[in-house]
Amino acid sequence: MTPALPDGYRLVRVPLSRNDEFREVDHLAFGYEPDPETVAQVPDYIEWDRASGVEAPDGSLAAVHASFDFELPVPGAAPVECAGLTWVGTRPDQRRRGLLSAMIADHFAHCQERGEPVSALYAAESSIYGRFGYGSAADELRVTVQRGAALRDVPGSEDLVVRFAKLDAGAHGALVERVHEAAGRGRPGWIRRSTDTLRATALADPPAWRQGGEPLRLASVHDADGEPRAYALLRRKEEWVDNIPKTKVVVRESAAVDAAAAHRLWSFLLDMDLTASVQSGPLPVDDRVRSLLVDARDTAPKITDNVWVRLVDLPAALAARRYSGPLDVVLDVADTRLPANAGRWRLTTGEVGPDGAYDLQATRTEDDADLALDVRELGAAYLGGRSLAAFADAGLVEERRTGALQAASAAFAWPLAPLCTWGF
Ligand SMILES: CC(=O)SCCNC(=O)CCNC(=O)[C@H](O)C(C)(C)COP(=O)(O)OP(=O)(O)OC[C@H]1O[C@@H](n2cnc3c(N)ncnc32)[C@H](O)[C@@H]1OP(=O)(O)O
């Protein structure tokens, strides 16, 4: 069901020629205005063939959104085609008239046309997107570690060397993307930057973004052949208290291909002269540093929601990932926004693969349901980082056949916690 727009309003595609208007809506919606230096230094990373909006009766843009053509890494399988919803904004003088609701319906229709079974997003406010069937599918962890904090030993760490330089996007871009890709292998949610402009934006560093810190630096870890194994994009914020240096190291993003590289990187970060602490970038909740720190309690851990997932084509999306255990259950799915997903589905796994994981098929059935849930909870569990049993415990999944919840929770779970390392 497509929500109605107010009289005279209409959904439109927004071409590059309306870039200024599109951005004006965004600035008004989010309450900021980039200075000319920032505009000049941050690439235009909108994919203009995927930008849309709502026109008011006078032809002006009242609301906008766009999406990215992503591949979303899922548990145990090749990434699934995914529309990364972004740049969502309604002008403050046009809000609460159903413009976002209409844009989301339009977005889902475009996903279906393009054959994208899944959509993902970062939520500006976490109360917005559940109503549209998006579920919070991953958490991100940030820690602040005191200088000199001890790490448990990892063999091979001492054989690696660290290089430290002013970030040069041209010279370092390939290193960052190569390590980022290798570090994320097997980790659900680890979306790669899919275009040159997104890759360039990840390294953009206009002065307005520095919040009093130095320009971005790159700390990179290399093996004996010079091959990069880990990196951190960071800046130091100089601070002195009573003549004592208390500079903070603030990491924008870091990644490491293995434990030795992570150990070497953190050893370097925790031993920088004049500093007092290291604030991490977004980490998976099971990040190595939690296991390696001798005193992991004193790290002021903060957890927030990371990427949100929406199953647009339920059977295709569920078949695109793999599962940790055998399963034969009937789900009764509620989905008011996309009725084609609603109703009863039998989920059946096949033979176990050599990696211990299972393929799965979702087919329509008239059989009685074993579990009843909203598509939002299915999206939340999709990357393997949320427990269906925990949702049941919160009253959000109903078990109608004893044992079905245990089996489904075990099958949907995945050994590595999901994470996307960058907001889009
Ligand atoms: C993926 C991303 O890009 S995240 C970025 C989202 N953008 C922002 O946060 C920018 C500032 N906010 C805005 O521009 C607007 O308030 C938007 C885009 C969040 C909502 O746009 P609107 O056109 O006002 O939404 P619309 O009128 O369709 O409301 C749809 C429903 O969402 C609810 N809703 C809208 N905004 C919010 C919010 N911020 N928090 C909680 N609920 C909200 C409405 O109350 C309405 O609920 P209902 O269906 O129960 O009646």
The ligand as a Gaussian input file, in Angstrom:
#p B3LYP/6-31G(d) Opt

LIG

0 1
 C       18.951000       6.810000       6.399000
 C       19.046000       8.271000       6.744000
 O       19.323000       9.070000       5.867000
 S       18.753000       8.807000       8.321000
 C       18.417000      10.558000       8.181000
 C       17.011000      10.921000       8.545000
 N       16.879000      12.373000       8.463000
 C       16.867000      13.195000       9.557000
 O       16.898000      12.745000      10.694000
 C       16.823000      14.682000       9.276000
 C       15.826000      15.414000      10.173000
 N       14.474000      14.825000      10.114000
 C       13.733000      14.856000       8.974000
 O       14.135000      15.308000       7.923000
 C       12.313000      14.292000       9.063000
 O       11.802000      14.504000      10.358000
 C       12.247000      12.783000       8.760000
 C       12.858000      12.504000       7.376000
 C       12.981000      11.937000       9.799000
 C       10.771000      12.369000       8.783000
 O       10.132000      12.977000       7.681000
 P        8.554000      13.259000       7.658000
 O        8.239000      13.594000       6.234000
 O        8.208000      14.218000       8.714000
 O        7.986000      11.820000       8.034000
 P        6.469000      11.319000       7.886000
 O        5.522000      12.472000       8.007000
 O        6.332000      10.474000       6.672000
 O        6.367000      10.417000       9.182000
 C        6.265000       9.041000       9.105000
 C        6.160000       8.490000      10.497000
 O        7.431000       8.557000      11.128000
 C        7.335000       9.279000      12.368000
 N        8.563000      10.040000      12.487000
 C        9.045000      10.915000      11.620000
 N       10.201000      11.423000      12.057000
 C       10.461000      10.847000      13.248000
 C       11.486000      10.966000      14.191000
 N       12.513000      11.808000      13.983000
 N       11.416000      10.225000      15.290000
 C       10.382000       9.380000      15.497000
 N        9.368000       9.225000      14.626000
 C        9.404000       9.956000      13.513000
 C        6.122000      10.152000      12.194000
 O        5.587000      10.544000      13.427000
 C        5.193000       9.260000      11.401000
 O        4.611000       8.324000      12.297000
 P        3.214000       7.616000      11.996000
 O        3.402000       6.805000      10.752000
 O        2.971000       6.797000      13.205000
 O        2.237000       8.748000      11.800000

